[in-house]
Amino acid sequence: MQMEELLKEVALSERRKKRMDSFIEEITDLLQSVPETPVVEHMEPPDSVDLIGSYPLGTCIKPRVSVDMAVTIPASILHPMDGINQRYSRKRALYLAGLAQHLSTSPSVGPLHYSCLHGNRLRPLLLVTPLGKDSNSVVVRIHVIPPPDFLKPSRFHPQKNNIRTVWFTGQNAEQESGDPPTPQYNSTVVGDHLPRSHLQFLSAHSDQCPAFREGVALLKVWLRQRALDQGAGCFGGFLASMLLSYLLSTHKVGKTMNAYQLLRNALHFLASTDLTENGITLAKNPDSKAPSLHEFHSAFQVVFVDPSGHLNLCADMTACTYKQIQHEAILSLQFWDDPTLDGFQALLMTSKPLIRTYDNVYQLTDLVKMQDSCKKLSLLGSLMDHGGNYVLAVLPFILSLLQRGLGDRIRLLVHSLSPDPEWSVYCEPPMHRDQPAVSIGLLLNPERALSVLERGPAADSPEAAEFRQLWGSRSELRRFQDGGIAEAVLWSGSSTCQRRHVLLEIITHLLELHADIPESCVQFVGGQMDDIIKVGKKECTTGEEESLKVVQCFDDLSRKLWQLEGLPLSITSVQGAHPALRYTQVFPPVPVKLAYSYFQREKTSRALVPHEAKRCPHYITPIKVICHMEGSGKWPSDSLAIRHIKAAFHIRLGELLRNQHDYTIRPSPTHLDDGLVFRIQVAYHREPQVLRESVTAEGMLIQRDNAEAQTLELETQHKPFLNSTLHGLQQQQPCFGAVCRLAKRWLAAQFFSGDITEEAADLLVASLFIHPAPFTPPNSPQVGLLRFLRLLSTFDWKNNPLVVNLNGKFAACEYTEIKNHFLASRDSLPVMFIATPNDKNASIWTKEGPSVQMLQRVMLVAAESLSVLEAQLINPSQKPDIRVVFRPPLDIYDVLIYLRPQQVPMLFRAVDPPKTTGFRGTLDGDEASTGGTFPVVDFDPVKLYLSELREAFGDLALFFCDPYGATVIAVLWKPKAFQPQPFRTSLMNARQVEVTEDTVVTTVPNVEAIVQDFQIIGEGLVHKDGRLTFDPGNKVVQLPYINYMRQMGAIFLNSYTNSPICCPSRAAMWSGKFVHLTQSWNNYKCLATNATTWMDHLQKAGYHTQRMGKLDYTSGGHSVSNRVEAWTREVAFLLRQEGRPVADLVGNQSTVRIMSRDWNTTDGAVQWIRQKAKPSVPFALYLGLNLPHPYNTKELGPTAGGSTFRTSPYWLKKACGL
């Protein structure tokens, strides 16, 4: 049923067909009326105009429909020898240009463009579109073809030459018989003779099989989703039709099969048949001069012979492209047969762009360098064969070279298909160097991809010379541990992060050595993403080595805990409950060496504590470890008594670890901090059950679930179990941890980490590895992040649970059970529902969030981030700034609280870290050994401040912050909280009284008081320079016109004035200099009249400039008394000025023009823009108004500052959107 709906969606409607038929008929009449021109520009009407291709066959699909039309050149224009030296191709192009000139005179034809058939410059096309709404949805492609049987196909045998070297090079050759064969050129000429016969052949098979057209349509959709149906060497719709015809003619599919069966059998054939070794043919009785399959294989990499027996339909396809098709077919069949997957969605509804499909993508830029490659490799014959297209000429050699060099490091190598160029008929065609960069995609073999050693053959073996020839000077003899001496190549890289660039090093070395392609022409797409999660300062690492060290330390601690002697109860298990122990902590804990003098000391334990007068110390992460004690009758049945027993165990464990292993410890009633630092928490398996038990008044023991029991169970049972499971996944998929770290860094940077927990994020990433359809499991961080963003933005969270089959424990039937339970209980389940084998029905990791609104926000930002990131990565013309998707948009929030960087402990982990973060109590060198003073653990003022804000104002606002080094907290008011509430003395916290016209007393939040509380609570952490700001888009006060200006222009959220006084601030703005440089301290002294301003710089750069209205940045505009007044005015002025602004109303509801001087200035500005500003010249206009300038408020006294704003009731109403 899904496929039926898809076929209806892509099929052309009858109404659209009628419009297209009308346009086609009009174009046909125009082509048949081509006038005959003089001999100099020989032009005659075509012999015939016929429809060919998918439209008459009935297999074309939406959205963009191409109608192919064959125009036959009159025989009188051609000559029998035109097959030599591109004569036919050039006459074909000239005739096409004549058709374009004729069609351009028609008023019903839209803009005309040229293109090429599958990128072949010798097969140009004329693209004709209608005027009106169909111009973007349909295009008529005009092919110029010769008369039938004009040139004998035997003359264009793949092993014959039809491009003479003397003609192509313009130089004399010693003998013409040495010219190389030109199979590509020959197939081009032969192919132009056969479109009509191909249509007849396909129509005959289509008539025999009722589902043929629908089967072709499905196969075309499958190819389109994989970007295999367009460009040079593609597997287009025509080949798809020929493939189904082959399957029908060889009885590999039945005539009665439906479209679904035809598609499945076609994919099975592609998956099981290697056309690079065993070609196929549609020719049943070819003539004696037709080439054999062996001869075709000697000339082409992929062989599929047409019904005539003379044309290889895959002549321009590389072996890599066909291997890609095979790989996709194999994957599709695997997913199709998996009952737990939605095969339809994976196969036909999911696009697979190169950058999201392959683990590593490299781009070859500056394609003009490939001309040098052709010279170095002596590819003159290939260059002649491809009509001078040096990119297509050298590409097969490059692919073969890389395949040899990368060897078993990769599972598949593919390349992008150059799109068919398009250019206006009035413009020059693009050069070969103007083609998009060639992208090379790799599917990696994780076991070998990052190896730094390439071991070659033994020194005395015959293959050693070939190995040295391949690797050049990088090859050297090495002795191995097994005693053997062999050729080898050693690449650089000690950390996993560095080893990810080994493949780039191999590719650049091979291309430079063998093809003269410099290193600067090779770009590793997405390689910069490692910078986002770098851990090491000296050595480049992305957390793998640090995570391994944490795990090793945990294993050592676990062994020591098991071996402890002197405990009253034995330990039954020691389990990790921290992301670092499953390799997914964004920034894994790193041991540090502390400078004890930087800290203060606790009086009793002498442990280190932060110093109030210094920067916040380096953040040390506690790694939680759950230590389960054996069950025994000695355990009490009272929850309070259990907690006391656990506290005693913490003390005892601390004493034993200190005495037996010299650990530095700090016991507490709930946990025990130790070592790296590990936080050991004793657990008793029956404690959650005890917490659920209660005794009724009648003495009955009952069980009731509660939040405390759930939290304890989550911390001591579910988290350790998830930790061990995901640790196992990391062992199977080495890239899992890096993808988790990158994904969670994005969530944190976009302020989503408070809604999507670490465990939920890890499960989302795990699903990419366990259920990768339609992809393979990611083997690089960058492709993992792209797929993570795709999953977030496209998954149907409302109607489907995300099932993560950890360890493969779910059977197929259980998927159905989970789905049925989900649909039956949807309203009571979390918005984001994640099911695992240990949590099928509750989704415990997403119970607390995200909310519906936050999930919609996550999906929206993920979709936009994916779009921006992929657009940046695939554009080699500019250096990508991948950090842009990690920078949150701040203009949507109501209040921004800026923090002092000195008190942000993880400042150096920020998306855009400062160059220096200052000394924070750590020293260079190895970390301290055990037995030292206990450090400051888990001290994060930002986290504590956030906790206080949420506790105090959580009912009024949402608070967002990036926990990794952000210096801003974003606040979003809750709309419901600002609805007026009845007055109650018990509900006046952070509220103020309002009395309506009907004398109804209500309360609303007191925004000013709340914002002041933000500052008071954050004393020492929040900036004191006024950087606690309202955004113009806030929801408390509606400012529609200000918001309109914000949307249409630009907004600067991180800017503030250099001076609180009028003229000095203007002087700073116009000069671009600080106040201490302008020496403008008050309104008396500003800039000199001849001072250089930013507008002068723009004028010098060619801008048309103008300044109007109030400027007031030069000296002389104010009296000397202003200077005296600035120093003598009483300080109380500053305090009174901060009161609420006062409106000085002028006129009434009909008064539009007040401050006539400002209106006249504004009219002049509008007139200047209309009359003086020119679209061809950039302009800059500064308009200064007096109206927004505050005036003195009389009731505040003569020395008070200005806080009165002059307006009229008309504009006051307008400004508030009333």
MOHUQUI-V872485 format. One line per field, one symbol per residue. ss: DSSP state (H for helix, E for strand, C for the rest). psi: psi as a letter, one per 40 degrees, with the letter a starting at -180 (. if undefined). Layout:
ss = ???
psi = ???
This chain:
ss = CHHHHHHHHHCCCHHHHHHHHHHHHHHHHHHHCCCCECCCCCECCCCCEEEECHHHHCCCCCCCEEEEEEEECCHHHCCCCCCCCCHHHHHHHHHHHHHHHHHCCCCCECCCEEEEECCEEEEEEEEECECCCCCCCEEEEEEEECCCCCCCHHHHCCCCCCCCHHHHHCCCCCCHHHCCCCHHHHHHHHHHCCHHHHHHHHHHHHHHCCCHHHHHHHHHHHHHHCCCCCCCCCCCHHHHHHHHHHHHHCCCCCCCCCHHHHHHHHHHHHHHCCCCCCCEECCCCCCCCCCCHHHHHHHCCCCEECCCCCCECCCCCCHHHHHHHHHHHHHHHHHHCCCCCCHHHHHHCCCCCHHHHCCEEEEECCHHHHHHHHHHCCCHHHHHHCCCCHHHHHHHHHHHHHHHHHHHHEEEEEECCCCCCEEECCCCCCCHHHCCCEEEEEEECCCCCCCCEEEEEECCCCHHHHHHHHHHHHCEEEECCCCCEEEEEECCCCCHHHHCCHHHHHHHHHHHHHHCCCHHHEEEECHHHHHHHCCCCCCCCCCHHHHHHHHHHHHHHHHHHHCCCCCCCCEEEEEECCHHHHCCCCCCCCCCEECHHHCEECCCCCCEECCCCCCCCCCCCCEEEEEEECCCCCCCCCHHHHHHHHHHHHHHHHHHHHHHHCCCEEECCCCEEECCCEEEEEECCCHHHHHHEEECCCCCEEECCCHHHHHHHHHHHHHHHHHHHHHHHHHHCCCHHHHHHHHHHHHHHCCCCCCCCHHHHHHHHHHHHHCCCCCCCCCCHHHHHHHHHHHHHHCCCCCCCEEECHHHCCCHHHHHHHHHHHHHCHHHCCCCCEEECCECCCCHHHCCCCCHHHHHHHHHHHHHHHHHHHHHHCCCCCCCCHHHHHCCCCCCCCEEEEECHHHCCCHHHCCCCCCCCCCCCEECCCCCCCCCCCCCCCCCHHHHHHHHHHHHHCCCEEEECCCCCCCEEEEEECHHHHCCEECCHHHCCCEEEEECCCCCEEEEECHHHHHHHHHHHCCCCECCCCCEEECCCCCCCCCHHHHHHHHHCCCCCCCCCCCCCHHHHHHHHHHCCCHHHHCCCCCCCCECCCCCCHHHHHHHCCCEEEEEECCCCECCCCCHHHHHHHHHCCCHHHHHHCCCCEEEECCCCCCCCCCHHHHHHHHHHHHHHHHCCCCCCCEEEEEECCCCCCEECHHHCCCCCEEEEEECHHHHHHHCCC
psi = dddddddddeihiddddddddddddddddddefhihiiddghhiiidihihiaddddfeiiidhhhhhhhhhhidediideeeifedddddddddddddddddeeheehahiiiaihfeheegiihhhiiiaeedeeihhhhhhiiihfdhhddefideihehhdddddeihidhdeehiigdddddddddeeeddddddddddddddhdeddddddddddddddefeeiahfigadddddddddddddefeiideiidddddddddddddehgeedgiiiehdgiideiiidddddedidhhhhiddeehhdfdehiddddddddddddddddddeheeigdddddeehigiddedidhhihhigedeeddddddeffddddddefegddddeddddddddddddbedidihiiihhihihiieeiiiiideeiiihhhihhihddedehehhhaiideidedddddddebeehihihideeihiiihhiihdidddeeedddddddddddddefhideehhhheeeddddfididdhhifedddddddddddddddddddehheidiihdihiifiddeeeehdgihhiihihdediiiiddeeiiiihdeiihihhhhhhhhhhhiiiiedhiehddddddddddddddddddddddefihigiideihiibdhhhhhhihdedddddeiihideehhihhiidddddddddeddddddddddddddddgeeddddddddddddddefededhidddddddddddddgeheaihifidddddddddddddehgddeiihhhghefdhidddddddddddddfddeiidhhhhidegdedgdeedeiiiddddddddddddddddddddddegeeihigeedeehiheeeidhhhhihddehdfdeeidgiidieihfeiiiiiiiiieaihihhfhgddddddddddddedediihiihegeifihhhhihddeehhiihhdefehfiihhhidefhhiiihgdddddddddddfhediiefefhiiidfiedhhgddddddddebihhefiiieieicdddddddddfiidedefgeaedhbiideihidddddddeeihiihiahcfeiieeiidddddddeehidddddddeiiihhghhaaeehdhigdddddddddddddddddhhdehiihhhhhiddehiiihdeeideiihehhhaidddddddef.
